[in-house]
Amino acid sequence: MNRLAKLQPAALLLMRFSLGVTFLYHGWPKLFGKTQVWVDSFARMGLPEWTVYLAGVIELFCGGLLVLGLFTRIAGLVLMLHMCVALWKFNFVEGLLAVREYEFPLALAAAAFVLATTGAGIISLDRAIFREKA
């Protein structure tokens, strides 16, 4: 197990990068892709148009910060809260037993929470700029 512990910097980099790219991928179309499709989808759920843009900005901006490893704890916390709102507003409509409806945002929220609590790791701009310890 001690050998696996040595891989922690690479593991944090992989988690940060994959989570960041996932959020970038989901935030981009809300702002620059098929925005109207998202506006219509959110409207069917009773949400105002501005929430699409808010979700897109959060996902795009915080996803980019995760990729860079910059302000990782804050970005992770914001994204975790964002996913908790998504779970509450969209994914729990069929109840807790319908895991297929909320497994993806739940995993994203958990991964974001891990980064919020552990930080970016040594391979990050947080470490290079702020000398933050992992």
N, CA, C and O atoms as a GROMACS GRO file, in nm:
protein
  536
    1MET      N    1   0.080  -0.120   0.000
    1MET     CA    2   0.000   0.000   0.000
    1MET      C    3   0.085   0.127   0.000
    1MET      O    4   0.042   0.230  -0.052
    2ASN      N    5   0.203   0.119   0.057
    2ASN     CA    6   0.290   0.234   0.062
    2ASN      C    7   0.328   0.279  -0.079
    2ASN      O    8   0.347   0.398  -0.104
    3ARG      N    9   0.340   0.184  -0.170
    3ARG     CA   10   0.373   0.219  -0.309
    3ARG      C   11   0.262   0.298  -0.374
    3ARG      O   12   0.287   0.389  -0.453
    4LEU      N   13   0.138   0.264  -0.341
    4LEU     CA   14   0.025   0.338  -0.396
    4LEU      C   15   0.020   0.480  -0.342
    4LEU      O   16  -0.020   0.572  -0.413
    5ALA      N   17   0.061   0.499  -0.218
    5ALA     CA   18   0.062   0.632  -0.158
    5ALA      C   19   0.156   0.725  -0.234
    5ALA      O   20   0.133   0.846  -0.239
    6LYS      N   21   0.259   0.670  -0.292
    6LYS     CA   22   0.353   0.751  -0.370
    6LYS      C   23   0.290   0.804  -0.498
    6LYS      O   24   0.340   0.899  -0.557
    7LEU      N   25   0.179   0.744  -0.539
    7LEU     CA   26   0.110   0.788  -0.660
    7LEU      C   27   0.007   0.897  -0.634
    7LEU      O   28  -0.062   0.941  -0.726
    8GLN      N   29  -0.005   0.942  -0.509
    8GLN     CA   30  -0.106   1.042  -0.475
    8GLN      C   31  -0.096   1.169  -0.559
    8GLN      O   32  -0.200   1.218  -0.604
    9PRO      N   33   0.024   1.226  -0.584
    9PRO     CA   34   0.028   1.345  -0.669
    9PRO      C   35  -0.029   1.320  -0.809
    9PRO      O   36  -0.102   1.404  -0.862
   10ALA      N   37   0.004   1.207  -0.867
   10ALA     CA   38  -0.050   1.174  -1.000
   10ALA      C   39  -0.200   1.149  -0.993
   10ALA      O   40  -0.273   1.186  -1.086
   11ALA      N   41  -0.247   1.087  -0.885
   11ALA     CA   42  -0.390   1.060  -0.870
   11ALA      C   43  -0.469   1.190  -0.857
   11ALA      O   44  -0.575   1.204  -0.918
   12LEU      N   45  -0.418   1.284  -0.778
   12LEU     CA   46  -0.486   1.413  -0.765
   12LEU      C   47  -0.486   1.489  -0.897
   12LEU      O   48  -0.585   1.552  -0.933
   13LEU      N   49  -0.374   1.482  -0.970
   13LEU     CA   50  -0.367   1.546  -1.101
   13LEU      C   51  -0.470   1.484  -1.195
   13LEU      O   52  -0.541   1.556  -1.265
   14LEU      N   53  -0.479   1.352  -1.197
   14LEU     CA   54  -0.574   1.284  -1.284
   14LEU      C   55  -0.718   1.318  -1.246
   14LEU      O   56  -0.801   1.344  -1.333
   15MET      N   57  -0.749   1.317  -1.116
   15MET     CA   58  -0.884   1.351  -1.074
   15MET      C   59  -0.918   1.495  -1.108
   15MET      O   60  -1.026   1.523  -1.160
   16ARG      N   61  -0.825   1.585  -1.079
   16ARG     CA   62  -0.848   1.727  -1.106
   16ARG      C   63  -0.868   1.751  -1.255
   16ARG      O   64  -0.960   1.823  -1.295
   17PHE      N   65  -0.782   1.692  -1.337
   17PHE     CA   66  -0.789   1.713  -1.481
   17PHE      C   67  -0.917   1.654  -1.540
   17PHE      O   68  -0.986   1.720  -1.618
   18SER      N   69  -0.949   1.530  -1.503
   18SER     CA   70  -1.068   1.465  -1.560
   18SER      C   71  -1.196   1.534  -1.514
   18SER      O   72  -1.289   1.549  -1.593
   19LEU      N   73  -1.202   1.576  -1.390
   19LEU     CA   74  -1.320   1.647  -1.341
   19LEU      C   75  -1.332   1.784  -1.408
   19LEU      O   76  -1.441   1.825  -1.447
   20GLY      N   77  -1.219   1.853  -1.421
   20GLY     CA   78  -1.220   1.983  -1.487
   20GLY      C   79  -1.265   1.974  -1.631
   20GLY      O   80  -1.346   2.055  -1.676
   21VAL      N   81  -1.213   1.877  -1.705
   21VAL     CA   82  -1.253   1.859  -1.845
   21VAL      C   83  -1.402   1.824  -1.855
   21VAL      O   84  -1.471   1.871  -1.945
   22THR      N   85  -1.450   1.741  -1.764
   22THR     CA   86  -1.592   1.706  -1.763
   22THR      C   87  -1.679   1.830  -1.745
   22THR      O   88  -1.777   1.848  -1.816
   23PHE      N   89  -1.643   1.916  -1.651
   23PHE     CA   90  -1.721   2.038  -1.630
   23PHE      C   91  -1.707   2.135  -1.746
   23PHE      O   92  -1.804   2.201  -1.783
   24LEU      N   93  -1.588   2.146  -1.805
   24LEU     CA   94  -1.572   2.229  -1.924
   24LEU      C   95  -1.663   2.180  -2.037
   24LEU      O   96  -1.727   2.259  -2.105
   25TYR      N   97  -1.666   2.049  -2.055
   25TYR     CA   98  -1.748   1.987  -2.160
   25TYR      C   99  -1.896   2.016  -2.140
   25TYR      O  100  -1.969   2.036  -2.237
   26HIS      N  101  -1.941   2.019  -2.015
   26HIS     CA  102  -2.082   2.043  -1.988
   26HIS      C  103  -2.116   2.191  -1.978
   26HIS      O  104  -2.232   2.228  -1.998
   27GLY      N  105  -2.019   2.276  -1.949
   27GLY     CA  106  -2.045   2.419  -1.939
   27GLY      C  107  -2.043   2.491  -2.073
   27GLY      O  108  -2.119   2.586  -2.094
   28TRP      N  109  -1.957   2.446  -2.162
   28TRP     CA  110  -1.941   2.513  -2.292
   28TRP      C  111  -2.072   2.526  -2.371
   28TRP      O  112  -2.104   2.636  -2.415
   29PRO      N  113  -2.150   2.418  -2.390
   29PRO     CA  114  -2.272   2.434  -2.470
   29PRO      C  115  -2.378   2.522  -2.405
   29PRO      O  116  -2.464   2.577  -2.474
   30LYS      N  117  -2.374   2.536  -2.274
   30LYS     CA  118  -2.471   2.624  -2.208
   30LYS      C  119  -2.444   2.770  -2.242
   30LYS      O  120  -2.537   2.851  -2.241
   31LEU      N  121  -2.320   2.802  -2.272
   31LEU     CA  122  -2.284   2.941  -2.303
   31LEU      C  123  -2.260   2.967  -2.451
   31LEU      O  124  -2.296   3.073  -2.502
   32PHE      N  125  -2.200   2.871  -2.520
   32PHE     CA  126  -2.157   2.896  -2.658
   32PHE      C  127  -2.209   2.795  -2.759
   32PHE      O  128  -2.180   2.807  -2.878
   33GLY      N  129  -2.283   2.698  -2.716
   33GLY     CA  130  -2.333   2.595  -2.806
   33GLY      C  131  -2.481   2.612  -2.832
   33GLY      O  132  -2.526   2.715  -2.884
   34LYS      N  133  -2.554   2.512  -2.795
   34LYS     CA  134  -2.699   2.513  -2.814
   34LYS      C  135  -2.766   2.572  -2.690
   34LYS      O  136  -2.840   2.503  -2.619
   35THR      N  137  -2.738   2.699  -2.666
   35THR     CA  138  -2.786   2.765  -2.545
   35THR      C  139  -2.938   2.761  -2.537
   35THR      O  140  -2.994   2.739  -2.429
   36GLN      N  141  -3.006   2.783  -2.649
   36GLN     CA  142  -3.153   2.786  -2.647
   36GLN      C  143  -3.212   2.652  -2.606
   36GLN      O  144  -3.316   2.648  -2.540
   37VAL      N  145  -3.149   2.544  -2.645
   37VAL     CA  146  -3.196   2.411  -2.603
   37VAL      C  147  -3.191   2.402  -2.451
   37VAL      O  148  -3.284   2.351  -2.388
   38TRP      N  149  -3.082   2.451  -2.392
   38TRP     CA  150  -3.070   2.449  -2.246
   38TRP      C  151  -3.170   2.543  -2.180
   38TRP      O  152  -3.229   2.509  -2.078
   39VAL      N  153  -3.190   2.660  -2.239
   39VAL     CA  154  -3.289   2.754  -2.185
   39VAL      C  155  -3.427   2.690  -2.184
   39VAL      O  156  -3.500   2.700  -2.085
   40ASP      N  157  -3.464   2.625  -2.294
   40ASP     CA  158  -3.594   2.558  -2.302
   40ASP      C  159  -3.605   2.445  -2.200
   40ASP      O  160  -3.709   2.427  -2.137
   41SER      N  161  -3.497   2.370  -2.184
   41SER     CA  162  -3.496   2.259  -2.088
   41SER      C  163  -3.512   2.310  -1.945
   41SER      O  164  -3.589   2.254  -1.867
   42PHE      N  165  -3.438   2.414  -1.911
   42PHE     CA  166  -3.449   2.470  -1.777
   42PHE      C  167  -3.588   2.530  -1.755
   42PHE      O  168  -3.644   2.519  -1.646
   43ALA      N  169  -3.645   2.593  -1.860
   43ALA     CA  170  -3.778   2.654  -1.848
   43ALA      C  171  -3.884   2.547  -1.820
   43ALA      O  172  -3.978   2.572  -1.744
   44ARG      N  173  -3.869   2.429  -1.881
   44ARG     CA  174  -3.964   2.320  -1.855
   44ARG      C  175  -3.960   2.275  -1.709
   44ARG      O  176  -4.058   2.221  -1.657
   45MET      N  177  -3.847   2.298  -1.645
   45MET     CA  178  -3.833   2.262  -1.504
   45MET      C  179  -3.869   2.379  -1.412
   45MET      O  180  -3.855   2.370  -1.290
   46GLY      N  181  -3.915   2.488  -1.472
   46GLY     CA  182  -3.958   2.602  -1.394
   46GLY      C  183  -3.847   2.698  -1.352
   46GLY      O  184  -3.865   2.779  -1.261
   47LEU      N  185  -3.733   2.689  -1.419
   47LEU     CA  186  -3.620   2.776  -1.385
   47LEU      C  187  -3.609   2.890  -1.485
   47LEU      O  188  -3.635   2.872  -1.603
   48PRO      N  189  -3.570   3.008  -1.438
   48PRO     CA  190  -3.555   3.122  -1.529
   48PRO      C  191  -3.436   3.106  -1.622
   48PRO      O  192  -3.346   3.025  -1.596
   49GLU      N  193  -3.436   3.182  -1.728
   49GLU     CA  194  -3.331   3.173  -1.830
   49GLU      C  195  -3.193   3.199  -1.774
   49GLU      O  196  -3.096   3.135  -1.816
   50TRP      N  197  -3.180   3.291  -1.681
   50TRP     CA  198  -3.049   3.329  -1.629
   50TRP      C  199  -2.979   3.214  -1.559
   50TRP      O  200  -2.856   3.214  -1.547
   51THR      N  201  -3.054   3.114  -1.513
   51THR     CA  202  -2.990   3.002  -1.444
   51THR      C  203  -2.906   2.917  -1.539
   51THR      O  204  -2.809   2.854  -1.497
   52VAL      N  205  -2.942   2.916  -1.666
   52VAL     CA  206  -2.860   2.844  -1.766
   52VAL      C  207  -2.723   2.910  -1.775
   52VAL      O  208  -2.620   2.842  -1.777
   53TYR      N  209  -2.721   3.041  -1.780
   53TYR     CA  210  -2.595   3.113  -1.792
   53TYR      C  211  -2.512   3.101  -1.663
   53TYR      O  212  -2.390   3.089  -1.668
   54LEU      N  213  -2.579   3.104  -1.549
   54LEU     CA  214  -2.509   3.085  -1.422
   54LEU      C  215  -2.445   2.946  -1.417
   54LEU      O  216  -2.328   2.933  -1.380
   55ALA      N  217  -2.521   2.844  -1.453
   55ALA     CA  218  -2.467   2.707  -1.454
   55ALA      C  219  -2.350   2.696  -1.550
   55ALA      O  220  -2.248   2.634  -1.519
   56GLY      N  221  -2.363   2.756  -1.669
   56GLY     CA  222  -2.256   2.751  -1.768
   56GLY      C  223  -2.130   2.819  -1.719
   56GLY      O  224  -2.020   2.767  -1.739
   57VAL      N  225  -2.144   2.935  -1.657
   57VAL     CA  226  -2.027   3.008  -1.606
   57VAL      C  227  -1.960   2.929  -1.495
   57VAL      O  228  -1.838   2.916  -1.493
   58ILE      N  229  -2.039   2.875  -1.402
   58ILE     CA  230  -1.982   2.797  -1.293
   58ILE      C  231  -1.905   2.678  -1.347
   58ILE      O  232  -1.791   2.654  -1.308
   59GLU      N  233  -1.967   2.603  -1.438
   59GLU     CA  234  -1.904   2.483  -1.491
   59GLU      C  235  -1.781   2.516  -1.574
   59GLU      O  236  -1.678   2.449  -1.561
   60LEU      N  237  -1.789   2.616  -1.658
   60LEU     CA  238  -1.676   2.651  -1.745
   60LEU      C  239  -1.560   2.712  -1.664
   60LEU      O  240  -1.446   2.670  -1.680
   61PHE      N  241  -1.591   2.808  -1.580
   61PHE     CA  242  -1.486   2.878  -1.505
   61PHE      C  243  -1.421   2.786  -1.402
   61PHE      O  244  -1.298   2.774  -1.398
   62CYS      N  245  -1.501   2.720  -1.321
   62CYS     CA  246  -1.445   2.633  -1.218
   62CYS      C  247  -1.380   2.509  -1.279
   62CYS      O  248  -1.280   2.460  -1.226
   63GLY      N  249  -1.434   2.458  -1.388
   63GLY     CA  250  -1.370   2.346  -1.458
   63GLY      C  251  -1.232   2.385  -1.507
   63GLY      O  252  -1.137   2.307  -1.496
   64GLY      N  253  -1.220   2.505  -1.563
   64GLY     CA  254  -1.091   2.554  -1.607
   64GLY      C  255  -0.992   2.570  -1.492
   64GLY      O  256  -0.874   2.540  -1.506
   65LEU      N  257  -1.042   2.619  -1.379
   65LEU     CA  258  -0.955   2.632  -1.262
   65LEU      C  259  -0.905   2.496  -1.215
   65LEU      O  260  -0.789   2.484  -1.176
   66LEU      N  261  -0.990   2.394  -1.219
   66LEU     CA  262  -0.946   2.260  -1.180
   66LEU      C  263  -0.838   2.208  -1.274
   66LEU      O  264  -0.740   2.150  -1.229
   67VAL      N  265  -0.856   2.228  -1.403
   67VAL     CA  266  -0.755   2.182  -1.499
   67VAL      C  267  -0.620   2.246  -1.468
   67VAL      O  268  -0.516   2.179  -1.474
   68LEU      N  269  -0.622   2.374  -1.435
   68LEU     CA  270  -0.498   2.445  -1.404
   68LEU      C  271  -0.446   2.416  -1.263
   68LEU      O  272  -0.328   2.436  -1.234
   69GLY      N  273  -0.534   2.369  -1.178
   69GLY     CA  274  -0.493   2.349  -1.039
   69GLY      C  275  -0.479   2.482  -0.967
   69GLY      O  276  -0.390   2.498  -0.884
   70LEU      N  277  -0.568   2.576  -0.998
   70LEU     CA  278  -0.563   2.710  -0.943
   70LEU      C  279  -0.690   2.734  -0.862
   70LEU      O  280  -0.801   2.714  -0.912
   71PHE      N  281  -0.675   2.778  -0.738
   71PHE     CA  282  -0.789   2.796  -0.647
   71PHE      C  283  -0.875   2.671  -0.641
   71PHE      O  284  -0.998   2.677  -0.642
   72THR      N  285  -0.808   2.558  -0.634
   72THR     CA  286  -0.874   2.427  -0.643
   72THR      C  287  -0.974   2.404  -0.532
   72THR      O  288  -1.083   2.353  -0.557
   73ARG      N  289  -0.940   2.440  -0.411
   73ARG     CA  290  -1.032   2.417  -0.299
   73ARG      C  291  -1.162   2.496  -0.316
   73ARG      O  292  -1.270   2.443  -0.292
   74ILE      N  293  -1.150   2.620  -0.358
   74ILE     CA  294  -1.269   2.704  -0.379
   74ILE      C  295  -1.350   2.651  -0.497
   74ILE      O  296  -1.472   2.637  -0.487
   75ALA      N  297  -1.282   2.621  -0.608
   75ALA     CA  298  -1.352   2.569  -0.727
   75ALA      C  299  -1.421   2.437  -0.694
   75ALA      O  300  -1.535   2.414  -0.737
   76GLY      N  301  -1.354   2.350  -0.620
   76GLY     CA  302  -1.414   2.223  -0.582
   76GLY      C  303  -1.537   2.241  -0.497
   76GLY      O  304  -1.637   2.172  -0.515
   77LEU      N  305  -1.530   2.335  -0.403
   77LEU     CA  306  -1.645   2.361  -0.317
   77LEU      C  307  -1.763   2.418  -0.396
   77LEU      O  308  -1.877   2.376  -0.376
   78VAL      N  309  -1.735   2.512  -0.485
   78VAL     CA  310  -1.841   2.571  -0.568
   78VAL      C  311  -1.905   2.464  -0.656
   78VAL      O  312  -2.028   2.458  -0.667
   79LEU      N  313  -1.823   2.380  -0.718
   79LEU     CA  314  -1.876   2.275  -0.804
   79LEU      C  315  -1.954   2.170  -0.725
   79LEU      O  316  -2.054   2.118  -0.774
   80MET      N  317  -1.910   2.138  -0.605
   80MET     CA  318  -1.983   2.043  -0.522
   80MET      C  319  -2.121   2.100  -0.487
   80MET      O  320  -2.221   2.030  -0.496
   81LEU      N  321  -2.126   2.227  -0.449
   81LEU     CA  322  -2.254   2.290  -0.419
   81LEU      C  323  -2.343   2.298  -0.543
   81LEU      O  324  -2.464   2.277  -0.535
   82HIS      N  325  -2.283   2.327  -0.656
   82HIS     CA  326  -2.355   2.332  -0.784
   82HIS      C  327  -2.419   2.196  -0.815
   82HIS      O  328  -2.534   2.188  -0.856
   83MET      N  329  -2.344   2.090  -0.794
   83MET     CA  330  -2.397   1.956  -0.820
   83MET      C  331  -2.504   1.917  -0.717
   83MET      O  332  -2.597   1.845  -0.750
   84CYS      N  333  -2.491   1.964  -0.595
   84CYS     CA  334  -2.595   1.938  -0.494
   84CYS      C  335  -2.726   2.005  -0.534
   84CYS      O  336  -2.833   1.946  -0.517
   85VAL      N  337  -2.718   2.127  -0.586
   85VAL     CA  338  -2.838   2.195  -0.635
   85VAL      C  339  -2.897   2.118  -0.753
   85VAL      O  340  -3.018   2.100  -0.762
   86ALA      N  341  -2.811   2.073  -0.844
   86ALA     CA  342  -2.859   1.995  -0.959
   86ALA      C  343  -2.927   1.866  -0.913
   86ALA      O  344  -3.032   1.829  -0.965
   87LEU      N  345  -2.868   1.799  -0.817
   87LEU     CA  346  -2.930   1.677  -0.763
   87LEU      C  347  -3.067   1.707  -0.705
   87LEU      O  348  -3.164   1.636  -0.731
   88TRP      N  349  -3.074   1.812  -0.627
   88TRP     CA  350  -3.199   1.848  -0.560
   88TRP      C  351  -3.307   1.891  -0.660
   88TRP      O  352  -3.421   1.847  -0.650
   89LYS      N  353  -3.271   1.978  -0.756
   89LYS     CA  354  -3.370   2.033  -0.849
   89LYS      C  355  -3.408   1.937  -0.962
   89LYS      O  356  -3.522   1.939  -1.008
   90PHE      N  357  -3.315   1.855  -1.009
   90PHE     CA  358  -3.338   1.778  -1.130
   90PHE      C  359  -3.339   1.627  -1.110
   90PHE      O  360  -3.421   1.557  -1.170
   91ASN      N  361  -3.251   1.576  -1.028
   91ASN     CA  362  -3.223   1.434  -1.031
   91ASN      C  363  -3.297   1.350  -0.928
   91ASN      O  364  -3.305   1.228  -0.944
   92PHE      N  365  -3.350   1.410  -0.825
   92PHE     CA  366  -3.419   1.332  -0.724
   92PHE      C  367  -3.570   1.324  -0.750
   92PHE      O  368  -3.646   1.286  -0.661
   93VAL      N  369  -3.614   1.359  -0.871
   93VAL     CA  370  -3.758   1.362  -0.900
   93VAL      C  371  -3.822   1.224  -0.889
   93VAL      O  372  -3.940   1.213  -0.855
   94GLU      N  373  -3.748   1.120  -0.918
   94GLU     CA  374  -3.802   0.984  -0.910
   94GLU      C  375  -3.770   0.916  -0.777
   94GLU      O  376  -3.805   0.800  -0.757
   95GLY      N  377  -3.706   0.988  -0.687
   95GLY     CA  378  -3.676   0.933  -0.555
   95GLY      C  379  -3.535   0.879  -0.543
   95GLY      O  380  -3.461   0.868  -0.641
   96LEU      N  381  -3.498   0.846  -0.420
   96LEU     CA  382  -3.363   0.799  -0.392
   96LEU      C  383  -3.333   0.660  -0.447
   96LEU      O  384  -3.217   0.626  -0.468
   97LEU      N  385  -3.435   0.581  -0.471
   97LEU     CA  386  -3.412   0.446  -0.523
   97LEU      C  387  -3.380   0.444  -0.672
   97LEU      O  388  -3.333   0.343  -0.723
   98ALA      N  389  -3.406   0.553  -0.741
   98ALA     CA  390  -3.378   0.562  -0.885
   98ALA      C  391  -3.235   0.612  -0.905
   98ALA      O  392  -3.213   0.721  -0.957
   99VAL      N  393  -3.140   0.531  -0.864
   99VAL     CA  394  -2.998   0.570  -0.867
   99VAL      C  395  -2.955   0.609  -1.008
   99VAL      O  396  -2.871   0.698  -1.024
  100ARG      N  397  -3.008   0.545  -1.110
  100ARG     CA  398  -2.970   0.575  -1.248
  100ARG      C  399  -2.996   0.722  -1.284
  100ARG      O  400  -2.934   0.775  -1.376
  101GLU      N  401  -3.086   0.786  -1.211
  101GLU     CA  402  -3.120   0.926  -1.238
  101GLU      C  403  -3.019   1.025  -1.180
  101GLU      O  404  -3.013   1.140  -1.224
  102TYR      N  405  -2.942   0.982  -1.082
  102TYR     CA  406  -2.853   1.078  -1.016
  102TYR      C  407  -2.711   1.029  -0.992
  102TYR      O  408  -2.634   1.095  -0.923
  103GLU      N  409  -2.675   0.915  -1.049
  103GLU     CA  410  -2.541   0.862  -1.023
  103GLU      C  411  -2.429   0.953  -1.074
  103GLU      O  412  -2.327   0.968  -1.007
  104PHE      N  413  -2.446   1.012  -1.192
  104PHE     CA  414  -2.342   1.096  -1.250
  104PHE      C  415  -2.320   1.225  -1.170
  104PHE      O  416  -2.207   1.253  -1.131
  105PRO      N  417  -2.424   1.305  -1.143
  105PRO     CA  418  -2.399   1.426  -1.064
  105PRO      C  419  -2.354   1.395  -0.921
  105PRO      O  420  -2.282   1.475  -0.860
  106LEU      N  421  -2.395   1.280  -0.867
  106LEU     CA  422  -2.349   1.241  -0.733
  106LEU      C  423  -2.199   1.214  -0.735
  106LEU      O  424  -2.128   1.257  -0.644
  107ALA      N  425  -2.151   1.143  -0.836
  107ALA     CA  426  -2.007   1.115  -0.848
  107ALA      C  427  -1.929   1.245  -0.870
  107ALA      O  428  -1.820   1.261  -0.814
  108LEU      N  429  -1.983   1.336  -0.951
  108LEU     CA  430  -1.916   1.465  -0.971
  108LEU      C  431  -1.908   1.545  -0.841
  108LEU      O  432  -1.805   1.605  -0.811
  109ALA      N  433  -2.018   1.546  -0.766
  109ALA     CA  434  -2.020   1.618  -0.639
  109ALA      C  435  -1.919   1.559  -0.542
  109ALA      O  436  -1.847   1.633  -0.474
  110ALA      N  437  -1.911   1.427  -0.534
  110ALA     CA  438  -1.817   1.361  -0.443
  110ALA      C  439  -1.673   1.392  -0.483
  110ALA      O  440  -1.590   1.421  -0.397
  111ALA      N  441  -1.642   1.385  -0.611
  111ALA     CA  442  -1.506   1.413  -0.657
  111ALA      C  443  -1.469   1.559  -0.632
  111ALA      O  444  -1.356   1.588  -0.591
  112ALA      N  445  -1.563   1.650  -0.655
  112ALA     CA  446  -1.537   1.791  -0.628
  112ALA      C  447  -1.514   1.814  -0.479
  112ALA      O  448  -1.429   1.896  -0.441
  113PHE      N  449  -1.588   1.743  -0.394
  113PHE     CA  450  -1.570   1.756  -0.250
  113PHE      C  451  -1.432   1.704  -0.207
  113PHE      O  452  -1.368   1.762  -0.120
  114VAL      N  453  -1.388   1.596  -0.268
  114VAL     CA  454  -1.254   1.544  -0.239
  114VAL      C  455  -1.149   1.650  -0.270
  114VAL      O  456  -1.058   1.673  -0.190
  115LEU      N  457  -1.160   1.716  -0.384
  115LEU     CA  458  -1.063   1.819  -0.420
  115LEU      C  459  -1.074   1.941  -0.329
  115LEU      O  460  -0.974   2.005  -0.299
  116ALA      N  461  -1.196   1.973  -0.286
  116ALA     CA  462  -1.214   2.086  -0.194
  116ALA      C  463  -1.146   2.059  -0.061
  116ALA      O  464  -1.095   2.151   0.003
  117THR      N  465  -1.146   1.934  -0.018
  117THR     CA  466  -1.088   1.902   0.112
  117THR      C  467  -0.939   1.867   0.107
  117THR      O  468  -0.867   1.891   0.204
  118THR      N  469  -0.893   1.812  -0.004
  118THR     CA  470  -0.752   1.772  -0.012
  118THR      C  471  -0.664   1.876  -0.080
  118THR      O  472  -0.544   1.881  -0.055
  119GLY      N  473  -0.721   1.957  -0.166
  119GLY     CA  474  -0.643   2.051  -0.245
  119GLY      C  475  -0.597   1.989  -0.375
  119GLY      O  476  -0.631   1.875  -0.406
  120ALA      N  477  -0.520   2.064  -0.450
  120ALA     CA  478  -0.482   2.026  -0.586
  120ALA      C  479  -0.367   1.927  -0.592
  120ALA      O  480  -0.352   1.857  -0.692
  121GLY      N  481  -0.287   1.919  -0.489
  121GLY     CA  482  -0.169   1.834  -0.493
  121GLY      C  483  -0.047   1.914  -0.536
  121GLY      O  484  -0.054   2.034  -0.562
  122ILE      N  485   0.066   1.844  -0.543
  122ILE     CA  486   0.192   1.915  -0.570
  122ILE      C  487   0.210   1.953  -0.718
  122ILE      O  488   0.289   2.041  -0.750
  123ILE      N  489   0.136   1.887  -0.806
  123ILE     CA  490   0.146   1.919  -0.948
  123ILE      C  491   0.032   2.015  -0.981
  123ILE      O  492  -0.068   1.976  -1.041
  124SER      N  493   0.047   2.142  -0.940
  124SER     CA  494  -0.060   2.239  -0.959
  124SER      C  495  -0.006   2.380  -0.950
  124SER      O  496   0.104   2.404  -0.901
  125LEU      N  497  -0.085   2.474  -1.000
  125LEU     CA  498  -0.050   2.614  -0.985
  125LEU      C  499  -0.070   2.659  -0.840
  125LEU      O  500   0.001   2.749  -0.794
  126ASP      N  501  -0.164   2.600  -0.769
  126ASP     CA  502  -0.180   2.632  -0.627
  126ASP      C  503  -0.049   2.612  -0.553
  126ASP      O  504  -0.007   2.697  -0.474
  127ARG      N  505   0.015   2.501  -0.579
  127ARG     CA  506   0.142   2.470  -0.512
  127ARG      C  507   0.252   2.566  -0.558
  127ARG      O  508   0.330   2.615  -0.476
  128ALA      N  509   0.258   2.591  -0.688
  128ALA     CA  510   0.363   2.675  -0.742
  128ALA      C  511   0.349   2.822  -0.697
  128ALA      O  512   0.448   2.888  -0.669
  129ILE      N  513   0.227   2.870  -0.692
  129ILE     CA  514   0.205   3.012  -0.660
  129ILE      C  515   0.193   3.036  -0.509
  129ILE      O  516   0.255   3.127  -0.454
  130PHE      N  517   0.111   2.953  -0.444
  130PHE     CA  518   0.078   2.977  -0.303
  130PHE      C  519   0.154   2.888  -0.207
  130PHE      O  520   0.140   2.901  -0.086
  131ARG      N  521   0.234   2.797  -0.260
  131ARG     CA  522   0.310   2.702  -0.177
  131ARG      C  523   0.216   2.619  -0.088
  131ARG      O  524   0.251   2.579   0.023
  132GLU      N  525   0.095   2.596  -0.141
  132GLU     CA  526  -0.001   2.517  -0.065
  132GLU      C  527   0.047   2.373  -0.055
  132GLU      O  528   0.090   2.314  -0.154
  133LYS      N  529   0.041   2.319   0.061
  133LYS     CA  530   0.080   2.181   0.082
  133LYS      C  531  -0.037   2.089   0.050
  133LYS      O  532  -0.152   2.123   0.078
  134ALA      N  533  -0.008   1.975  -0.008
  134ALA     CA  534  -0.113   1.878  -0.043
  134ALA      C  535  -0.152   1.796   0.078
  134ALA      O  536  -0.239   1.710   0.069
   0.00000   0.00000   0.00000
